[in-house]
Amino acid sequence: MAYIEHLPWQECIAKYDREHTFFYCDPPYWNTEGYGVDFGFDQYEEIAELAKTIKGKMIVSINDIPEIREVFKGLKRKSVAINYTVGRKGRSERKELIIRSW
């Protein structure tokens, strides 16, 4: 079963965090433009802390840059190649981190 909520992400995690819950977090890429969403670096730190402490499991997909690697240090992560097309003409290969809490 899946639920879709229109809540701040912190409230959604607090509301549904159980041992059997799986969270997929796809925050805006850090240090990029064009999202139109106020998402400060403190929120990445908050996601990382929650990933380390929640009862459920969490996967986060985010751009693979040194600042993000540092904030999610201690969690399992894998770098994968992606074809990035947002806001660009044509494709550009980038790296994305897949971070997991277990």
N, C-alpha and C positions, 0 to 999 in steps of 0.2 A: 504494500500500500504506500502511496506517496501523498504528501500534503503540500500544497502551495499556499504560502502565506504572504501577506503584504505587511511585513513588520521590519523594523531595523534588525539587521542580522544577529546582533547580540541577543535580542529578545527571542528570536526564533530558536536559537541554540539553547537558551535557558529553558524555554517552554518544552522542547522535545528531547532534551538530553536524557537518554536512558542507555543501558548496556546494549540494547539491540538496535540503537539508532545509528544510521549512517548519514553523515553530512558531506555534501560536495560543495566546496567554496570556490568561487571563481571571481575573486576581486579584480578591480581594474589593475592593469599592469602598472607597477610603480614607475614614476618618472616619465610617463608618456602623456600626451595630450589628446584631446578629442572625445573623452568620455562624458564630459559635462557633469561629473559627479565629484563632490567634495569628499575625498578619501585620503586622509592624512596618513603619514607613516606610522603614527601611533595605532592606527587600526590594524596594520599588518602585525605589529607587536602583540596586539590583543588577540588576533587570530592564532598566532603562534603559541601564546600562553594557553589559550583554550584547547588547542590541539594536544597539548601536553597534559591537560588536566581533566578533560571531559570524560564522562562514563562511556559514551559511544565512540564511534570511529569517524575520522575525518580525512578527506582528501582535499588538497588545495592545489589548484593549477595557477601558476603565476610566471611572469617573465624571469628568466635565468640570468640574474645580474648579481654582482658581489653583495650589495646591500640586502637583497632578499635572502641570499644564502646565509648571511650572518644572522639575520633575525630568526630564521627557521632552523638554526644550528641545533643539533640534538635530535631532530626528527629524521626519519628515513626519507630520502629524496632521490629522484632519478631525473636526469636531464634528457629531454627528447627534442628532436628536430621537428619544427613545424613550418608550414608555408604560411607566412603572415601576409594578409591582404588588406587589412583594415586601413583606410585612409591612404592607400598607395595605389599607384597604377602598376599593374602586374604583381608578381609574387616576389617575396623576399624570404629567404630561409632565416629563421631565428631559432633560438633555444627557449624551451619552456621547462620549468621545474614542476614535477609532479611530486607533491609532498604528502606523506601519510603519517597518521598518528600511531599506528601499531606496527 
